[in-house]
Amino acid sequence: MSSDDVSRRAFMRTAGGAAAAAGAATATAGTAAAQEVEPDWPSGAEGNVGSYTDARGQDSVTISVGAGDQGLAFDPTLVWVDEGTTITWEWTGAGGAHNVQTVEDGGPATLDSGDPVGEEGATYEYETSSEDAGITHYHCVPHTAVGMHAGLAVGEDVATVDVGGGSSDAVFVPDAARALGVATFIAMVSTLGLAFVFMKYGGSITRQEQA
């Protein structure tokens, strides 16, 4: 067996390994996208804005009180945090007087900022603990009828729903994962193209150089 044959075979093994690794990376990205989940929020907790933030890994998070076009919302409306996270509700001064209070039988966390206030910059702080683990639905008492509601999920052991693919059988792939897949495909094609050139012309090029 000539050294050219050995080199070509070694190159093909390397190219094959790179292609397999690239394919695995694409599959991993697709799996991660398909497994995207968020807490299974109680009915009505989405409120007037319905914004969602996964704040796990953060020591603190701030929620605006009196958000939205009319000042009748919490933003972010739905927040997922760790046990031990400090949450600060900060009043915008819009929409009248507001408060923060767990709805009746709304969950494990006992949220209660007291009497409604309308002063801009007013705050209410709450540090979550293991006793708050789960999902809590809270609201602004004066504006509960007009949809000023929100939700707080605490800890890892909370009920979740898959939001990756909806009701369709197709797998939902976010833009970042889709871009990774395209880049991976280009890399695979380039690698295999180089392998083809090496196999077809590598030997003759080497012999010409030796001549």
Salt bridges, closest charged atoms under 4 A:
ASP5 OD1 - ARG8 NH2 2.53
ASP54 OD2 - ARG56 NH2 2.66
GLU156 OE1 - ARG56 NH1 2.95
ASP175 OD1 - ARG178 NH1 2.71
